[in-house]
Amino acid sequence: MMVAIDLVTKPIIQRVVPEEKQSTTSKPALEAAIKHIHGLMNGTNNVVLLSDMLTLRYGLKDAVQQLALRLNLPSVSLLLGKSSFDERHPNYIGVYGGAFGSDQVRNMVESADCVIAVGMIWTDINSANNTARLDRLRLIDIQPEFVRVGESMYEQVMAVDLIAALNASGWTRSGALPQISFPYDEISGEPDQAIRAASYYPRLQRMMKDKDIVVVETGTFAYGMSQVRLPAGADYICQQGWQSIGYATPAALGACIAAPNRRVLLFTGDGSLQLTVQEISTMLNNGCRPILFILNNGGYTIEKYLNVKTSNQRYNQIPEWHYTKLAEAFGGKAFTAQVRTNRELDEAIAAAEQAQMSQLCIIELIVTDPLDAPDYLIRLRNHLEEQERLKK
């Protein structure tokens, strides 16, 4: 809460706010929308379901998954809406990230005759810098209290009612669901090789458990973890909206306090952590037991990738901290490990899974190549460079 300084001494005036009336669906609008949707879907079998942030915020996750099952639809999520669709669900095929994510997912979404999108927020992040290609004329855009079909808007149509009507419509996609390979399902890298994005993301995916709370910092981790396949019932927290660095560490603290019986995993970069590192002290003081993965790659790698006009920027360098000594500096105790090889990472994960039962854990991933990055970020960099060339 923020209060302007000239209002601090003003008296508080109490007033009664009338209760908002519960929004209800207009039957004529719903019927018109369903008729329009039938016109798009009839005669085609090539339909994809997409879920995003507002699916989570309005409690539509179960309804969306039931819709996927009932209509037999391959289903994807956007970056902001990661975990809005259970990633172990048989209908789930991955995150749609435009030109930067999985080519298999991109081809399926962009070649679809019809895309049913639920709770979509169209931002530069979700649109993958406008490389995502969703044809509005073939889009059924279901929002919490209205639906847009092509270029037609149907207001006062509640999402839950529209989804129920689609379930009862009798339309079903025929045939088997597509077989999709996920980027990090296979472990890569020899045990004694240095850790790199290609080798540590599959290991991080493998160590996750059902119902984990996965908190990811904006930056390099956000793009790599977006392609990690979450376990069943996992919640994913990432500040992909405003891209505010430093968010994830206090968010992990909040998750620990709100859900003390669930395991919390924090994935943060060295630069971002230095903005809000003091919350580790609060975690220790409150007996929180998250596992913290700190990516030490010598500064703001994400900024080095995004800034294509200059290189070796001084402002992307950060102080060198002893991350495994943070708990001691804050007067607490923690399991700590520094890892440089795949073998050391495997051993540290195994040890942390045991230690986490009783204490906070810190695993520092030391990557010597400051430009090591996941494929998503490499593709983003290539796109930005091409945009710069086109300007000349």
N, C-alpha and C positions, 0 to 999 in steps of 0.2 A: 504494500500500500504506500502511495506517495501523496504527501500533503504539501501544497505550496506554503512557503514560509510566512506569507502574509495572512494565511488562514489558520495558523496554529492556535492563536488566542481567541478565535471566533467561537461563540457558543454552538453546541450541537443541537439542532432542531429535529425532534422526532416526528416522523410521519408514517402513516400506514400505507403500505403499497398493496394495492389489490392483487389477488392471486391471478396469474396468467391463466387464461382458459386453455385447456388441452386442445391442441390442434387435431382436427379430424379430417379424414379423407372425403373429398367431394366425389360422390358416386359417378356423376356424369364425366368428370375429368378423368377418373380412373378407367372408366369404360372406353373413353376415347383414346387414352394412352395405350391400353392393352390392344385395341384394334390396330393402332398405328404400329405397335411392336410386332404384332402378328404379320403385318404386311412386310416388315423387314426380314423376319425370320423364316416365314413360310417359303419353301422352295430351295432352302439352303441347309447344308449340314455343317457349314464352316463358321461356327460361333465360338467365341472365347469369352470367359468371364474374368473381369479385372476388379480387384478390391484395393481400397486405399484408406487413408487416415481416418476419414469420418465413419468408416465401417467400425473402427475401434471406438471412437468417441461416442457414437450413438448406440453401442451395444448390438450391432448387427452381425457380428462375426458368425454366430451359430446359424442365423438365417441364411447368410450368404453361402455357407458351406452346405447347408441342406439344399439350396438352389442348385449348386454345382452337381450334387449327387442326383437330384431329381431330373435335371436336364442333361446329365452326362456331359458336362462341359469341362474342357481343359481350363485351368484357372491360374492366374498370375496375380502378383501384387506390384505396386509401385514402391519406390524407395521410401517415401514418407509413410507408406502403409505396410511396411515389412512387419510380419507377424499378424496382420489382419486376416490372413488365411493360414490355417495350420499347415506348416511346411512338410509334414509327414502324411498329410491327407492324400489319398490315392489320386485325386484330381489335380493336385498342385504340380505345376511345371517350372516355376521359378519367378524371379523378379524381372520385370520388363524395364530395361534401362536404355532404350533407344539404341543408338549406334555404339554404346560403350559396354553394354551388358552381353548376355548370352545371345549368340547368333540364332540358335535354335528357337529361343523364346521370341526374339524379335521377328523372325520370319513367320511364326505362327500367328502372332498378334497382328502384324501389319498386312498379312495376306487374308485375314478373316473377312468374311462377308458382313459380319456383324460383331460388335464388341459390346458386351453388357458391362458397364462400369458402375460400381457401387461406392459412393462416398469419395469420389475423386476430387482432389485439389490440384489444379493445374498450375504448377510453379516451374521456375527454371530448373530446379533440381529434378522434379518428377518428369519433366519433359526432356531431361538429359541435354540441356543447352539447345533445346528446340530440334534435336535430332529424332525425337520420338514422332512417329507418324500415325496419328489416329484420325482417320477421316470422319469428320463431324457428321456427314450424311449417313454414315454406317454405325453411328454411336448411339447407344441407349445410356444416357447419363443419369443414373438414379442418385438423387440427393436426398437428404433426410426428409424434406417436406415438399419436394417437387421432382419432376422428371422431365428431361429434355430428350426428345426422340428426333434425331436428325436436327433440323432447325426449328422444330415445333416445341413450345414450352407448355407443360401441363402442370399448373399450380395447384396447391392444396391436395397433393397426392403423397401420402406418407409412404416412406420406403418400405416399411414392414408390410403394409397392405398391398403394395405393388408386387413385392416379392412373393407374397402368398398367392396373388392372382396368377403370377407366372408359373408357380408350382402347380396350380390347378388347371393350367391352360391346355394340358395334354400334349404339348410339343416336347419332344425329346430328341436329342442328337443321337443318331445311330452310329454303330461301329465302336471299336475299341479306342481307348484313350491313347494319345501319342506317347511313345517312349522317349523320355528326355534324360540326357546325362547332365548331372550337376557338376559345376566346376571343381569342387573340392572333395568329391566322394572318394577319390583315390589318394592314398598317402604317397608323397614323392620326396626325393632327396635321400641320399645315403646317410647313415647314422653320424658319421664324423664330418660331414660337410657342414659348412657354415649355414645358419638359418637364413632363409630368404622368404619373401612373400609366398612364392610358389610352394614352399615346404611347411611354413608354420600355419597358414590358414587351414589346410586339411587336418592338421593335428589339433587345432583349436576346435574345429567342427567335431572331431571324433570325441573330444573330452566332454562335450556338452551333454546334459542330462534332461530328461523330461521335466517341464515346469521350471527350468532355470529362468532367472531374470537376467537378460543380457543387456548391459549398458555400454554403449559405444560412443566414443568421442568423435566430434566433427574432425575431419582431416583424413589422413591416409587410411586409418582403420575403418572409417565410415564406408569408404568405397570398397575395400576388401571384404569387410564383414557383411556388406549387403548381398554378397554372392554366397555366403556360408549358409548351408541348409540347417535351419533350426530344428531342435527336437520337438516332439509333440508337447503342446501346452506351454511352450516357452513364450515369454513376453520380451519384446525388443524395444529398447528406449534409445533414441538417437536424435540429436538436435539438428535435423536436416532442413528444418524450415528456415530459420534465420542464420544457420551456420555459425552459431556462437561457440567459440572455443572456450574451454574451461567449464562447460556445462556438465559433462558426464560425471566427474568426481562427486560433486554435491548431489547429482541425481542418483548415483549409486548409494550414497548415504541415505537419501530419502527412501529408496527401495528397501534397504536393509531395515529401516525403522518401520516401514509400512507392512513388510512381509517378513517377519523375523524367522519364519519356519521354511522359507525358500532360499535356495542358494543364489547368490548374486555374483555375477562375473562382470568386472569392469575392464574395458579395453580402451586405453588412453595413450596418447602420445606424450613424449617428453616435454614439448613446448606447451601443450594445452594443460598438462598437469601443473606446471609452474604457476598458472594463474589462480588456481583454487586448491592448492595442495594442503592447506590447513585443515580441510575437511577430513583428512586422514586422522588427524588428532581427534576430531569429533567422533569418528568411527571407533577409534580405540577407547575413548572415554565412555562410549555407550555399548561396548561389548559386541560391536558388529564384526562379522566374520566373512567379508567378501574375499574373492580372489582377484587381485589386481594384476593385470598384465600391462606393463609399461614398455612401450616401443621406444627404445633409445636409438634413434638413427641420426643423431647429430643436428637437430634443429627442425625447422618447419618444412619437412619434405613436401607437404601438400602445397605450400606457397611456391616452392621451387618449381613444381609442376604447373601451377596455374599462371605464374608470371613468365610469359614466353618472350617478353621484350628484353629482359636483362638476365644476367646470371651472376652467381656468387654474391648475392645481395647480403650485405652485412646485417640487415634487420632480420634475416632468417636464421641467424646464428643465436644460440642461447647459452646460458651458463651451464657448465658441466657439473651435475649434481651426483651425489652418491645415493642413488634411489633406494638401495637396499638398506640404508641406514636411517630412512625417514621415520620408521616406527620408534627407533631408539631416540632420535632427536625430539620426538613428541612425547617421550616418557613412557612408551609402551613396548610391547613385545609382539613379534610377528614372525611367521615363517618367511624366509627370504631366499631367493636364488637368482643368480645371474646366469643367463644361458647364451651361448654363442654357436652351438652346434645342434643338430637335430636330436642327437642322443641326449644332450643335456636338457633340451626342452622336454623330451619324453619323460626323463627321470624327474624333472622339476614338477611336471603336471601330476605324475603319480604321487609324489611326496605331498604336494599341496592338497590333493584330494583327501588325503588322510589328515593333514594338519588343520584343514579348514573346519574340521569338526569342533575345534576348540579355540582357534585363533585366526586373526586376519592373516592373509598371505599376499606376498608381493613377489612377482616374477618379472625380472627385467630382461627384455629381449634386446640383446645388443647386436645391431645390424651395422656392419662396417661400411656398406655401400649406402651413402646418403640419398641415392636416387633409386634404390630398390623400391618397387611398388607393385600393387596388384594390377592385373590386366585392365581392369575397368579404368584405373587412373592413367595408365599408359595410353589407352585409346582416347581418353579425354584430352590428354596433352597433344596427341597427334591432330585431333580435331581443332584445337585452339591454334596450333601452328599453321594449319591450313587456312583458318580464318584470317590470320595475320597476312599470309601470302596473298590472299585474295584482295586485301585492302591496298596493296602496293600497285 
